[in-house]
């Protein structure tokens, strides 16, 4: 027996949505700017970034001097890449889309309305 037309249309929509989301995450992410965003720029106002043997250091007075690394800074998907590797932003984007869709889909599945006669 074939599925109702409404179910096939919904499945087609979701598969199309998934394809577009993966294309955007995996393909267009390579065109994202590597330059700091506005918040980073404002936080660095009043400081100079100086290269030292220990890495970059801030000199001057700015609010970024009090910043600390995020608790997940060492995670595999930190800095929009996989394992910190160059050229892996697309893969990180695809992983992010898939994880988000799985979590959202699971949440919607748990919270869906059920008919009184179905268990």
Buried (B, 14 or more C-beta within 10 A) or exposed (E): EEEEEEEEEEEEEEEEEEEEBBEEBBEEBEEEEEEEEEEEEEBBEEBEEEEEEEEEEBEEEBEBBEEEEEEEEEEEBBEBBBEEEEEBBBBBBBBBBBEEBEEEEEEEEEEEEEEEEEE
